[in-house]
Amino acid sequence: MSVATPVDLRTEVEPFLYREAWLLDHGRFDEWLGLFTDDATYWIPLQANQTDPLTTSSIVYDDRRLLEVRVRQFQHPRAHARMPAPRTVHQISNVQVVQVEGDALRVVSTLVLVEYRHERQRVWGALVEHGLRRTAAGFRIAAKRVDLVNSEAELDGIVSIF
Amino acid sequence: MNVQSIEALVQADRVHRSVYTDPALFELEMDRIFGRAWLLVGHESQVRNPGDFFTTRMGREPVIVTRHTDGSVRVLINRCAHRGARVCETAAGSTSEFVCAYHGWTYGTDGRLCGLPLPQGYERPAAESVGGGLPPAARVDTYRGFVFASLAAHGPTLIEFLGPLRASFDDFVERAPAGEVEVAGGVFKHAYHGNWKLVLENHNDTVHPAFVHASSIWAAREQRAAEGGAYSEIGVRQMLQNGAPWEVWENAGLWVAGYGHSWMADYHDDSRLVAALDHPAFAEYRAALERRLGREGAARVLGERRFNSIVYPSCSFMSQFRQLRIVHPIAVDRTVVYAYSFRLEGAPEGMFRDTIAFSNVVNGTGSPILTDDLEVYERTQTGLGVHRSDWVYLGRGHGGEVPDRDGALRGRTGTSEIHIRNQLAAWLEYMTGEA
């Protein structure tokens, strides 16, 4: 099932991922949300190699509805945990298209996120998997999974989007 | 620090900020509170079979909780008797022995030293010189499957200690059609830069949700409804419930008991919060419960509406939603909370999925609700460091306590700060009382 990434497919996907990172790093969360399909999920597993979001807890497991709530919360004047909002840099690399089935693509990448807020800088490392769908309007995210390398650690609250 | 100077810190309706900020008081707390009280360390389902173990903390002490070959649960200090290295590095597992990485000293699941290299090198048996092996917690006991340990040889029995809070554990377990619960679904470990008391003082604080959670309440209200049984339903409902009108919070029941414990109840009925009611799994669950308890018995169990129960100083749990938070003090301004979910044995899988969905939104490290609580604990800790103002005011509902059954007191309203005053009274008793 795993296929070598044709160079042209990877070069087609990369700008989409960079665009997504750019939107997040510039606080354009509504536009970011617009990249997702209506049945999308956004998942940050709690455990290494976690296979299931429904019977094991997750740092975040949002269906589209919860993801909308999460992003809308950012706009509220009393969104305390994001006052001030974190400033972030999403650094994406090691992009591979690992599966293509019709309009559906599975894309893996690595993410280094540098986050600054309240006199404190945190650096996150993650393995990321995008389930993309090719649509008339371009790629859309049907599923995004972010495996933090320290997901099982004792962690302070997480309010950045990965 | 003498008794008089500590007594001056806790007054009828206020407390001195140093109770949250003074490192010397924190050291005393580790000895006099976490070194004495019954602390919840876990649940028997985490050590189901002989050899099963998990590691956790009692206060700051690292411990291993094991099921010994004789079937008993043991709680052992996780420190080699030889040179002091931590013996067990694994979060959980099953083993016949614990072997220290440094010089191979080997301990049984009861902590007994059962092997070491070159034993002839000692003038008398090493086990005698080191007191037998890994030191056990002085006392271990369980209630309804929940494992408690105390580092003090003397003190109230577990039953005396829990008092009327036993009913909250009963509620937790009675909800299971098979009459048992088990830890399942992983453990959140969330941390904040603040004193350990702040989380315990917050869980039964019914005035904070409208302000701390204003943003998630608003975001949830703006959200379109979903069809029954949707994954997100229980989480969205909890956000909305945080925005309940004042009369709901005022009318909630808030009780306190000896040793600093408290519980909150009757602030919502199931139809407002429990998504499972709309879930096809719920009818199946109720039927399973009725098979064990009969129709009336099941109605009684499901009619119990306890929200947070707090067993001071170690934990807070939600029997109705199968959530347990264990509080680990790390430093005067650093705390880690472990949050567990439980499976109701004999209940359909859909019920457990609802529990996990609830845990993600309420206890998850990335929760839209919890992250605002953590933020406020940190702002509180920062503010308590201000030297120009020494007192924290806890007067809401003071003087309005109403005696209730089983020796409990009830706040005149559900928004009373009676639970915080009660915790601080227990704090003072531990800190100034004789061992």
Interface residues (C-beta under 8 A of the other chain):
Chain A: I44 L46 Q47 Q50 L54 T55 T56 S57 S58 I59 V60 Y61 D62 D63 R65 L66 E68 V69 R70 R72 Q73 H76 P77 R78 A79 H80 A81 E152 A153 E154 L155 D156 G157 I158 V159
Chain B: A184 G185 G186 V187 F188 K189 H190 A191 Y192 H193 F211 V212 A214 S215 S216 W218 A219 A220 E222 Q223 R224 A226 A230 Y231 S232 G235 V236 M239 V336 S341 E349 F352 R353 I356 A357 S359 N360 V361 N363 G364 T365 G366 P368 L370 T371 D372 L374 E375 V376 R379
